Amino acid sequence: MKVRRTGGRSARVRDAVHRAVAELVAERGHGAFSVADVAARAGVADTSIYRRWGGLEALVTDVAMTRLSADFPMPDTGSLAGDLRAYAEGVARDVRGPDGLAVLRLVVALSTAGPEGLAARDRFVAERGRQFEAMLERARERGEPAPEALDIVDHILAPLYVRALFGLGDLTPGHAAELADRLVAQSRS
């Protein structure tokens, strides 16, 4: 049985390749670069990318899924209001980050890129939904009124993502917290 190490060279290669994909998406857009471009930017052999990911779409999907799922955990502040505020502020901060908008655009592009992209979108939505449900269940166990998971998408994610994608104003932590506060107030009424 082969054991995969979580650190060392493998982790460095993965990080460099992920960073290269995000940079290339930001510079050129999805679909405007090759595995060879990623390999050159990351300083690795293209065979390393093919061996690990199989191809460009699988790599791009892995970058998007990692960034939006594993790299962005759900907060647990002890209250639903605190959790939603921290989550909304984190989304706003992430999208404003150096490659946040590029990764968001990548996810949008993947969701229309055929079966593999749709499968990646479905995995992301299912995982994020599971995380939302865990946060909302903690709130219910504390006796707090909680909205539905889709309400988080409608009242927090959609406004933040639309503002980011269309350049409609700055994504400040204050605006993000205000969206969360409105959702909490609505769930209490």
Secondary structure, 3 states (H helix, E strand, C coil): CCCCCCCHHHHHHHHHHHHHHHHHHHHHCCCCCCHHHHHHHHCCCHHHHHHHHCCHHHHHHHHHHHHHHHCCCCCCCCCHHHHHHHHHHHHHHHHHCCCHHHHHHHHHHHCCCHHHHHHHHHHHHHHHHHHHHHHHHHHHHCCCCCCCHHHHHHHHHHHHHHHHHHCCCCCCHHHHHHHHHHHHHHHHC
